[in-house]
Amino acid sequence: MRLDLFAFLLLPCVIISSTTTATGRLYKNRYAGDQVFRITPSNDEEVHALTNILEHIKVDLWHPNSVSLISFNATVDVHIRRKDTRGLRGSLKQEGIQYRVFISNLQEEIERQQTGGRSSRQRRSESQHDYEVYHSLEEIQTWMFDMNTTYPDLLQMFSIGKSYEGRPLYVLQLGKRSRPQKKAVWIDCGVHAREWIGPAFCQWFVKEAINSYRYDPNTRRLLNQLNFYIMPVFNVDGYHFSWTKDRFWRKTRSKNRKFHCRGVDANRNWKVKWCEEGASSHPCDDTYCGPFPESEPEVRAVAKFLRKHKKRVKAYISIHAYAQMLLYPYSYKYATIPNFNCVESAAHNAVTALYSAYGIKYRYGPASTTLYVSSGSSIDWAYRNGIPYAFAFELRDTGYFGFLLPESLINPTCTETMRAVKAIATGLLKKCPPYSDPDTLPYL
């Protein structure tokens, strides 16, 4: 359903402005003196020792997202509170485990990223939407309404439901209105709240597609022959919370009856090998799978929409950060998907197109072997439900900035990712060996 101009005019009356632009230090200076360590265990003994250390100190794991996924010769990025930094250093030195400090003062890095050299007053007063700064949920939703009314021939905005806290789940349909049954591509961003480069990319994608429609034959062909369903912020509650309370919040914001911990990992809550390896059953963990599959209204709404349109949706793309990878099924097991050749070729073409922009290298392959094993993921669910091309991007960088990718890198990151997504979409217009009927696939 198209949202009319009247709804747009009402929007500023119902949204709540972010508290992060208030006077004083962001997040009440809670991250002052916090640091980010990169630790590299070199053998199984060091893995065991590091696991024990991290289980006895309250830490925020950035990569991997669970101590159970730590392995030797694989880096571990961990955010440590100021009061615990000395203890962690001592423990690592005692065990002979190599480490270095990536970020020496997290508060300063947050403020450098979030203001980008612009004052909050300047950001608010800009008459045009700035695609090279990070935006709050309210700013993104206002932008969506504005784009919806400005480009009615290419865009249609609608809601697919509401979040746990009652926020609308908005989606933009991008494409020329010609044939009603065009093939479609789904793109979601902001599944994990702290990965701000995701929503920035979704906005960039819409802007670039619309601006280049008139002069770029390839873009015009894509929008004429395909529809793109774009969800700039999947986890709206968590994203809002990451702007107002906790910059490194990951999960949704649903409440748990037995524990004070809130939220579910929205990429472990899908009905596909739910809550098995790579997911946690404890509500306080960052990879908590939830009380049951699709327990989160955000996941349930997207799953319902994709089921309804599964005959037309040929590609599912989820934008995450960070690691510089392009992943495809399976996530939950070490096995080859039936249409491996087609998907592998699409992934190769995508990372090649991405590399052509600035020479940034991306690894690509099955999620289980390229990153780590995880169950209940969206790409496995999409693939199991008949979407033949299911991808998850892990955008820049590889850990130097981590979740605090500077605003100066939004443009190059989005520019190169745009090339990759267009390469995947262009591939849908070409023929590839037929995909096995999902009903014939073994149950995941």
C-alpha positions in Angstrom: 0.0 0.0 0.0 1.4 3.4 -0.9 1.8 5.8 2.0 0.3 9.1 1.1 1.6 12.7 1.6 -0.7 13.1 4.6 1.2 10.3 6.4 4.5 11.9 5.5 3.4 15.3 6.9 2.4 13.6 10.2 5.7 11.7 10.5 7.6 14.4 12.4 4.9 14.5 15.0 5.2 10.9 16.0 8.9 10.2 15.9 11.2 10.8 18.8 14.5 12.5 18.1 17.7 10.7 19.1 19.2 11.6 22.4 22.7 11.3 21.0 22.6 14.8 19.6 22.1 16.3 23.1 24.8 18.4 24.7 27.6 16.5 26.3 29.5 13.4 25.4 27.8 10.7 23.4 26.3 7.8 25.4 27.2 9.8 28.6 30.9 9.0 28.1 30.3 5.4 29.1 33.1 4.1 26.8 35.9 6.4 28.0 39.1 4.4 28.4 37.5 1.2 26.9 39.8 -0.6 24.4 39.5 -3.1 21.6 42.1 -5.9 21.6 43.0 -8.2 18.7 44.2 -11.5 20.1 45.6 -14.4 18.1 45.9 -17.8 19.8 48.5 -19.9 17.9 47.5 -23.4 19.1 44.8 -25.4 20.9 46.3 -24.8 24.3 46.2 -21.0 23.8 42.6 -21.3 22.5 41.6 -23.1 25.7 43.4 -20.6 27.8 41.9 -17.6 26.0 38.4 -19.1 26.3 38.9 -19.4 30.0 40.1 -15.9 30.3 37.2 -14.3 28.4 34.6 -16.4 30.2 35.8 -14.9 33.5 35.9 -11.3 32.4 32.8 -9.4 31.1 33.7 -8.6 27.5 32.0 -7.7 24.3 33.1 -10.0 21.5 33.3 -8.3 18.2 34.7 -11.2 16.2 33.8 -14.0 16.4 30.6 -13.4 18.3 30.9 -16.3 20.7 33.8 -17.8 22.7 32.8 -21.2 21.4 33.9 -20.1 17.9 37.4 -19.1 18.9 40.0 -21.2 17.0 43.8 -21.1 16.6 45.4 -18.8 14.0 42.1 -17.0 13.8 42.0 -13.4 15.2 39.7 -12.5 18.1 38.5 -8.9 18.4 37.3 -8.1 21.9 35.9 -4.8 23.4 37.1 -4.6 27.0 36.0 -2.2 29.7 38.6 0.3 31.0 38.7 -1.3 34.5 39.5 -4.8 33.0 42.2 -3.8 30.5 45.1 -4.2 32.8 43.9 -7.6 34.0 43.4 -8.9 30.4 46.9 -7.7 29.4 48.4 -9.5 32.4 46.5 -12.8 31.7 47.5 -12.8 28.0 51.1 -12.1 28.8 51.1 -14.9 31.4 49.8 -17.4 28.8 52.1 -16.1 26.1 49.2 -15.2 23.8 49.9 -12.6 21.2 47.7 -9.5 21.1 47.7 -5.8 20.1 45.4 -2.9 20.9 43.4 -1.8 17.9 41.5 1.0 19.6 43.0 2.6 22.6 40.1 4.8 23.6 36.7 3.7 22.4 34.8 6.8 23.4 37.0 9.0 21.2 36.6 6.6 18.3 32.8 6.6 18.7 32.7 10.4 18.7 35.0 10.6 15.7 32.8 8.2 13.7 29.4 9.6 14.8 30.1 13.3 14.2 32.4 12.9 11.3 33.7 16.4 11.8 30.2 17.9 11.5 28.4 19.4 14.4 25.0 17.9 15.3 23.4 21.2 14.5 24.9 21.2 11.0 23.7 17.6 10.4 20.1 18.5 11.4 20.0 21.7 9.3 21.1 20.2 6.0 18.3 20.5 3.5 19.3 17.5 1.5 19.9 14.0 2.8 23.6 13.4 3.2 24.5 9.9 2.1 28.0 10.1 3.5 27.1 10.3 7.2 25.3 7.8 9.4 21.7 8.5 10.2 19.4 7.7 13.1 16.3 5.6 12.6 14.1 8.7 12.6 16.2 10.3 9.9 16.1 7.2 7.7 12.4 6.9 8.0 11.9 10.5 7.1 14.1 10.0 4.1 12.0 6.9 3.1 8.8 9.0 3.1 10.5 11.7 1.2 11.8 9.4 -1.5 8.4 7.7 -1.7 6.7 11.0 -2.6 9.5 12.3 -4.8 9.9 9.3 -7.1 6.5 7.6 -7.4 7.3 6.1 -10.8 10.2 4.1 -9.3 9.5 3.7 -5.6 6.7 2.4 -3.5 6.9 2.4 0.3 4.9 0.0 2.5 5.0 -1.6 6.0 5.2 -5.4 6.5 4.4 -5.2 10.2 5.6 -3.8 13.5 8.6 -4.5 15.8 8.5 -5.7 19.3 8.4 -2.1 20.6 5.7 -1.1 18.0 7.8 0.6 15.3 6.7 0.1 11.7 8.8 -2.2 9.5 9.1 -0.2 6.3 10.2 -1.6 3.0 10.8 0.2 -0.3 9.9 -1.5 -3.6 12.3 -0.1 -6.3 11.6 -0.8 -9.9 9.7 0.5 -13.0 6.1 -0.4 -12.9 5.6 -2.5 -16.0 4.9 -6.2 -15.6 3.2 -7.1 -12.3 5.1 -10.5 -12.0 8.7 -9.4 -12.4 11.5 -11.3 -10.8 12.5 -9.7 -7.5 15.6 -9.2 -5.3 15.3 -8.8 -1.5 17.9 -6.7 0.3 17.9 -6.1 4.0 20.3 -4.0 6.1 20.7 -3.5 9.9 19.8 -7.0 11.1 22.5 -6.5 13.8 22.0 -3.0 15.4 25.7 -2.0 15.7 26.5 -2.6 12.1 25.7 1.0 10.9 27.3 0.7 7.5 24.4 -1.7 6.5 21.6 0.9 6.6 24.0 3.4 5.0 24.4 1.0 2.1 20.7 0.5 1.7 20.1 4.2 1.4 23.1 4.5 -1.0 21.7 1.7 -3.2 18.3 3.4 -3.6 19.9 6.8 -4.3 22.4 5.5 -6.9 19.8 3.3 -8.6 17.3 6.2 -9.0 20.0 8.8 -10.0 21.6 6.5 -12.6 18.3 5.2 -14.1 18.2 7.8 -16.8 21.7 7.6 -18.1 23.0 4.1 -17.2 21.6 1.4 -19.6 22.5 -1.4 -17.2 20.7 0.2 -14.2 17.7 1.0 -16.5 17.6 -2.6 -17.6 17.7 -3.9 -14.0 14.9 -1.6 -12.8 12.8 -2.3 -15.9 13.1 -6.1 -15.5 13.4 -6.6 -11.8 11.9 -5.3 -8.6 14.1 -4.7 -5.6 12.5 -5.0 -2.1 14.8 -2.9 0.2 14.6 -2.9 4.0 17.0 -0.2 5.2 16.6 -1.1 8.9 15.5 -4.7 9.7 16.1 -4.4 13.5 14.5 -1.1 14.1 14.4 -1.3 17.9 18.0 -2.4 18.2 19.2 0.2 15.8 17.4 3.0 17.7 18.9 1.6 21.0 22.4 1.7 19.4 22.0 5.4 18.8 20.5 6.3 22.1 21.9 3.9 24.8 24.4 1.3 23.7 26.5 1.8 20.6 27.4 -1.9 20.4 24.0 -3.4 20.9 23.5 -6.3 18.5 20.2 -8.0 19.2 16.5 -7.1 19.0 14.9 -5.6 22.1 12.3 -8.2 23.1 11.9 -9.0 26.8 12.5 -12.4 28.4 10.3 -13.5 31.3 13.0 -15.4 33.2 16.0 -13.1 32.6 16.7 -9.4 32.8 18.7 -9.7 29.5 16.8 -8.4 26.5 16.8 -9.3 22.8 17.4 -12.1 20.3 20.0 -12.5 17.6 17.8 -11.8 14.5 20.2 -14.0 12.4 19.8 -17.0 14.6 16.0 -16.9 14.9 15.0 -18.4 11.5 13.2 -21.7 11.2 16.1 -23.7 9.8 18.2 -26.0 12.1 17.1 -23.5 14.8 19.2 -23.2 18.0 21.8 -25.8 17.0 25.6 -25.3 16.5 26.7 -21.6 16.4 23.7 -20.3 18.3 23.1 -20.0 22.1 20.1 -20.9 24.1 21.0 -18.5 26.9 19.1 -15.1 26.7 22.1 -13.1 27.8 24.3 -14.2 25.0 24.7 -12.2 21.8 23.9 -15.2 19.7 20.7 -16.1 21.6 18.4 -18.0 19.2 15.2 -16.9 21.0 12.5 -19.0 22.8 11.3 -20.5 19.5 11.8 -20.0 15.7 10.4 -16.7 14.4 9.8 -15.5 18.0 10.8 -12.0 16.9 8.1 -10.0 15.1 10.8 -8.5 12.8 11.9 -12.0 11.6 8.3 -13.3 11.4 7.2 -10.3 9.3 10.1 -10.7 6.8 9.6 -14.5 6.6 5.9 -14.0 6.0 6.6 -11.5 3.2 9.1 -13.7 1.5 6.9 -16.8 1.7 4.1 -14.8 0.1 6.4 -13.7 -2.8 8.7 -16.7 -3.0 7.7 -17.4 -6.6 9.1 -14.1 -7.7 12.0 -13.5 -5.3 15.0 -15.0 -6.9 17.8 -13.5 -4.8 18.0 -12.7 -1.1 20.8 -10.4 0.0 21.6 -9.5 3.7 24.1 -6.7 4.5 26.3 -7.2 7.6 29.7 -6.0 8.9 32.5 -6.6 9.4 35.0 -9.0 7.7 35.0 -8.3 3.9 33.3 -11.5 2.9 30.5 -12.6 0.6 28.8 -15.7 2.1 26.2 -18.2 0.8 24.6 -21.4 2.2 25.1 -23.5 4.0 25.8 -21.8 7.3 24.8 -24.7 9.6 26.8 -27.5 8.0 29.8 -28.3 5.8 28.1 -29.4 2.6 27.7 -28.2 -1.0 24.4 -26.7 -2.1 22.7 -28.3 -5.2 23.2 -25.3 -7.4 26.7 -24.6 -6.2 28.2 -23.8 -9.7 25.6 -21.0 -10.3 26.0 -19.5 -6.8 29.8 -19.8 -6.8 29.9 -18.1 -10.2 27.6 -15.3 -9.0 29.8 -14.8 -5.9 33.0 -14.7 -8.0 31.5 -12.1 -10.4 30.3 -10.0 -7.4 33.7 -9.8 -5.6 35.4 -9.2 -8.9 33.1 -6.3 -9.6 33.7 -5.0 -6.0 37.5 -5.3 -6.4 37.4 -3.2 -9.6 36.4 -0.1 -7.7 39.2 0.3 -5.2 41.1 -2.9 -5.1 39.5 -4.2 -1.9 39.7 -8.0 -1.6 36.7 -10.0 -0.4 36.8 -13.7 0.5 33.8 -15.6 -0.7 32.3 -19.1 -0.2 29.9 -21.1 2.0 29.3 -19.4 5.3 30.2 -22.4 7.4 33.7 -22.8 6.0 34.5 -19.1 5.1 33.3 -17.6 8.4 32.0 -20.1 10.9 29.1 -22.5 11.5 25.8 -20.9 12.6 22.3 -22.2 12.7 19.0 -20.4 12.2 20.5 -18.0 9.7 18.5 -16.0 7.2 20.4 -17.1 4.1 19.9 -20.8 5.0 16.2 -20.1 5.5 15.9 -18.2 2.2 17.6 -20.9 0.3 15.5 -23.7 1.9 12.4 -21.7 1.0 13.1 -21.7 -2.7 15.2 -18.6 -3.2 18.1 -19.9 -5.3 20.6 -17.1 -4.7 21.0 -16.3 -1.0 23.9 -14.1 0.1 25.2 -12.3 3.1 27.8 -9.6 2.7 30.2 -8.7 5.5 31.3 -5.2 4.5 34.4 -3.3 5.5 36.7 -3.5 7.3 38.7 -6.4 8.6 38.9 -5.1 12.2 41.0 -1.9 12.3 37.8 0.1 12.8 35.4 -2.8 13.2 31.9 -1.5 13.9 33.2 2.1 14.0 33.8 2.4 10.3 34.5 6.2 9.8 32.0 8.2 7.8 34.8 9.0 5.3 34.7 5.3 4.2 30.9 5.2 3.6 31.3 6.4 0.0 34.0 3.9 -1.1 32.4 1.0 0.8 29.0 1.7 -0.7 30.3 2.4 -4.1 32.1 -1.0 -4.3 29.3 -2.9 -2.7 26.9 -1.3 -5.2 28.9 -2.9 -8.0 28.8 -6.3 -6.4 25.0 -6.2 -5.8 24.4 -5.1 -9.4 26.6 -8.0 -10.6 24.4 -10.4 -8.7 21.2 -8.8 -10.0 22.5 -8.8 -13.6 23.2 -12.5 -13.3 19.5 -13.1 -12.6 18.7 -12.0 -16.1 20.9 -14.7 -17.6 20.3 -18.4 -17.7 22.0 -20.8 -15.4 21.4 -24.6 -14.9 18.1 -25.1 -13.2 17.9 -25.0 -9.4 16.6 -28.2 -7.7 13.1 -28.0 -6.5 13.3 -27.1 -2.8 10.9 -29.9 -1.9 13.4 -32.4 -3.1 16.2 -31.0 -0.9 16.9 -32.8 2.4 15.3 -31.0 5.4 17.8 -28.6 7.0 
